Amino acid sequence: MAMKDALTRPSLQAQPRSASANRGQRQFRAFLIVLAGILAIGALVGGVTYYVTRPITLRIAVGPPNSDDTRIVQTLSQIFTQNRTHVRLRLVPTDGSAESAELFDKGGVDLAVIRGDLDLPKKAEAVAYLRKNFAVLWVPAGAGKKSKITSIKQLAGKRVAVIGRSRANVNLLGLILEQSGVPRDKVTVVQFPVSGVSDALRNQKFDAYLAVGPLNSRITAEALAATSHAGEPTFLSIDTSEAIAEKFPAYESAEIPAGTFSTSPARPDDTVTTINFGHHFIAQKSLSDATVAAFTRQLFNARQALLNDFPQSGKIETPDTDKDASMPVHPGAAAYIDGEEKTFLDKYSDYMWAGVMLLSVMGSVGAWFGGYLRRDERVTNSNLRERLLEMLSEARNSDSVERLDAMQAEADVIMRDTLHCFEDGAIEEGSLTAFSIALEQFHNAVADRKMFLISLPDQPRTPRPRLAKAD
């Protein structure tokens, strides 16, 4: 009977090989899961790093072509590229500030260089001053004598030459005339391009001239020299400058110091009251604060290089960050100017916490999935434990030493498989303790039963089979 049970029972030697194969498959699956998790985390970290550090190219409108403004932006673009900065520039050439503002308003560009006395786009916010432009009005001397025109009010019925093709300069002259009590239609205005301005003005005769630009403007200096061959010019003060500044926030009352345009002889020979306005870098309100802050930082870092190459136009200054400023400042630029620019942790702490939470969730999912993969192992071990308990009862009633030896060998296989399950985390320490108690009880029962069977006088003494050595 015992021999029949042994033959009908699954091979004891096959069981450890099957358990080992299953364990190898489980370990391979676990390795694949861990590898997939590592690759996923690496891809996530790499993606976030690339997103944070990737260069951002901003389109900037500037014009007219070949102007100082265009050359300045071209130089900035080259500096940013050479320094491999976070923000890069792509020039979008236009015919002038008005066209740049129009393109900006349509959303065709991210940045623009425009003069501050234009109708600014609603979505525009200031980043920096490229320079301050001053209105310079003068009257040429006639035949070695000083001009009889000494005030703006005397320009009624006269001819005035405006340097530059921009319509904004003509509008500025009209504003100055009206605020000084001179109707626009009482003055004849002729515009001249900035290229070849010296030759053009030398062969013309006008009662007054207007130039708009920085105080060290080469164009203004050339126009003054071309119109002063007959004598020293008379500079006209804009006595209504403060009233203009009150009515039109884009303008400020300003002064032209004596000797600004020439020191021998001094031009002007005394301080002249005028108005000025800013020439701005503007940014779309929708641009992120971090991007604009980075652009502003790069812009001011390149300021000295621009000043060396463009001393007439490269005087970059910070805008007014007060809430009542004529043009609102972009929050990103204001953060850099006020020293409140966010650090890396300030910017990306939310992303980092989100990443930590995501990794936590991935860990929980991985733990659940690992447990799910080990469920077969737990079920198998549970069956083996039940088998051990069955053998415990069987051992107490067995009438064959050979059968007891066979059950003990099977118990050894069960023990080995249980220890592997514990190492794999399929069973907990409490389950292992319970198994140890059951195994100890089984071995005690086998030992006691063997002693009992051996002590019987009529018990046949059959030699134990010798196990063949493995190849």
Secondary structure, 3 states (H helix, E strand, C coil): CHHHHHHHCCCCCHHHHHHHHHHHHHHHHHHHHHHHHHHHHHHHHHHHHHHHHCCEEEEEEECCCCCHHHHHHHHHHHHHHHCCCCEEEEEEECCCHHHHHHHHHCCCCCEEEEECCCCCCCCEEEEEEEEEEEEEEEECCECCECCCCCCHHHHCCCEEEEECCCHHHHHHHHHHHHHCCCCHHHCEEEEECCCCHHHHHHCCCCCEEEEEECCCCHHHHHHHHHCCCCCCCEECCCCCHHHHHHHCCCEEEEEECCCCCEECCEECCCCEEEEEEEEEEEEECCCCHHHHHHHHHHHHHCHHHHHHHCCCCCCCECCCCCCCCCCCECHHHHHHHCCCCCCHHHHHHHHHHHHHHHHHHHHHHHHHHHHHHCHHHHHHHHHHHHHHHHHHHHHHHCCCHHHHHHHHHHHHHHHHHHHHHHHCCCCCHHHHHHHHHHHHHHHHHHHHHHHHHHHCCCCCCCCCCCCCCCC
